């Protein structure tokens, strides 16, 4: 599955994904971007678990324009970011996943690291 476009290779079509994180980072700065990512996490998480679970992602996928995704695709999204293997995303895992899925932002950051 292509997490960037949200569609599996077998679906026969793709959804265009515009990477907004770099422009958000430039506009809001690092702290502002982190705050916005935290708001996104709050929107998607299961309040009882304090994490983004399969059920909370499925329930809230339409808010992100992902309402057409199959269960298998949603589960793959969770697996992609689940560092500790508990089947859900905590806030840190979610933020890391969002940044990792932004190739332009990652490229900009790598240039900054190596400028020194």
Backbone torsions as a table, in degrees:
resi	resn	phi	psi	omega
1	UNK	NA	140.7	176.7
2	UNK	-91.9	104.9	-177.4
3	UNK	-66.6	-27.4	-179.8
4	UNK	-66.6	-39.0	-179.6
5	UNK	-103.1	-13.0	176.5
6	UNK	80.8	10.9	-177.9
7	UNK	-122.6	143.1	175.6
8	UNK	-74.4	155.1	-179.9
9	UNK	-63.6	-22.6	-176.1
10	UNK	-87.9	0.6	-176.3
11	UNK	-79.8	-19.8	178.1
12	UNK	84.3	-0.9	175.7
13	UNK	-149.4	166.9	178.1
14	UNK	-137.5	157.4	176.5
15	UNK	-105.6	134.0	178.2
16	UNK	-70.8	134.3	179.4
17	UNK	-119.0	122.6	176.0
18	UNK	-100.1	126.9	-177.2
19	UNK	-81.1	102.0	-177.7
20	UNK	-88.2	-14.3	-175.2
21	UNK	-59.1	-43.6	-179.9
22	UNK	-60.7	-43.2	179.5
23	UNK	-68.8	-35.0	175.9
24	UNK	-65.1	-41.5	-179.7
25	UNK	-63.2	-42.3	178.8
26	UNK	-65.5	-40.1	-176.5
27	UNK	-75.3	-43.6	-172.1
28	UNK	-96.8	-18.1	-172.9
29	UNK	79.3	173.4	-175.5
30	UNK	-62.6	-47.9	-178.3
31	UNK	-62.4	-41.7	179.0
32	UNK	-64.7	-39.5	178.5
33	UNK	-64.2	-43.6	178.7
34	UNK	-61.6	-41.5	178.6
35	UNK	-61.7	-41.3	179.1
36	UNK	-66.9	-39.3	176.3
37	UNK	-63.2	-39.2	178.0
38	UNK	-64.1	-37.7	176.4
39	UNK	-63.9	-40.9	177.2
40	UNK	-62.1	-41.2	177.6
41	UNK	-60.7	-46.3	-179.7
42	UNK	-59.6	-36.4	179.7
43	UNK	-65.1	-37.2	-173.5
44	UNK	-93.8	-19.5	-171.7
45	UNK	-76.5	158.8	172.6
46	UNK	-86.4	116.2	-176.5
47	UNK	-59.3	-31.2	179.6
48	UNK	-71.4	-38.9	-177.7
49	UNK	-87.7	-23.4	-176.3
50	UNK	71.5	18.3	-178.5
51	UNK	-142.0	165.2	172.0
52	UNK	-85.5	112.3	179.1
53	UNK	-101.7	170.2	176.4
54	UNK	-56.4	-46.3	-177.5
55	UNK	-63.6	-42.0	-179.2
56	UNK	-69.9	-36.3	177.1
57	UNK	-65.5	-43.7	179.2
58	UNK	-63.1	-43.2	-179.2
59	UNK	-64.6	-36.0	-173.9
60	UNK	-104.6	1.7	-177.0
61	UNK	-57.6	-35.9	-178.1
62	UNK	-65.4	-27.2	177.4
63	UNK	-65.0	-22.6	-180.0
64	UNK	-102.2	5.3	-177.1
65	UNK	77.6	20.1	-178.2
66	UNK	-110.4	21.1	-174.6
67	UNK	-62.7	-19.7	-178.0
68	UNK	-88.0	-2.6	-177.0
69	UNK	-71.8	142.0	176.3
70	UNK	-77.3	162.2	179.3
71	UNK	-55.2	-41.7	-178.8
72	UNK	-61.8	-37.3	-179.6
73	UNK	-69.9	-39.2	176.7
74	UNK	-65.2	-41.3	178.5
75	UNK	-63.9	-37.0	177.5
76	UNK	-64.9	-37.8	176.9
77	UNK	-60.7	-42.9	178.0
78	UNK	-64.2	-45.6	-179.8
79	UNK	-60.7	-36.2	-178.6
80	UNK	-58.4	-36.5	-176.5
81	UNK	-104.7	-6.4	-173.9
82	UNK	-78.4	92.2	-177.0
83	UNK	-72.9	-41.8	-174.5
84	UNK	-88.4	-1.9	174.2
85	UNK	75.3	18.9	-179.0
86	UNK	-89.7	2.0	177.2
87	UNK	84.7	5.6	-179.7
88	UNK	-142.2	167.5	178.7
89	UNK	-110.6	122.9	170.6
90	UNK	-83.4	177.7	-174.3
91	UNK	-61.3	-41.0	-179.7
92	UNK	-65.8	-44.3	178.8
93	UNK	-60.8	-40.7	178.9
94	UNK	-62.8	-47.7	-178.9
95	UNK	-63.5	-42.0	178.0
96	UNK	-62.2	-43.8	179.9
97	UNK	-61.9	-44.7	-178.9
98	UNK	-62.1	-42.6	178.9
99	UNK	-68.8	-42.2	-179.7
100	UNK	-62.3	-31.7	-178.9
101	UNK	-83.1	3.7	178.8
102	UNK	-107.9	88.0	-175.9
103	UNK	-59.0	-37.9	-179.8
104	UNK	-65.3	-43.3	179.1
105	UNK	-64.5	-42.0	178.6
106	UNK	-63.1	-39.4	179.7
107	UNK	-65.8	-43.8	178.3
108	UNK	-59.9	-43.2	-179.0
109	UNK	-67.0	-38.1	179.9
110	UNK	-66.2	-35.5	176.1
111	UNK	-63.2	-41.2	179.9
112	UNK	-63.9	-40.0	-179.5
113	UNK	-62.2	-41.8	-174.6
114	UNK	-89.2	-3.0	176.6
115	UNK	-69.3	-27.7	-174.8
116	UNK	-65.5	NA	NA
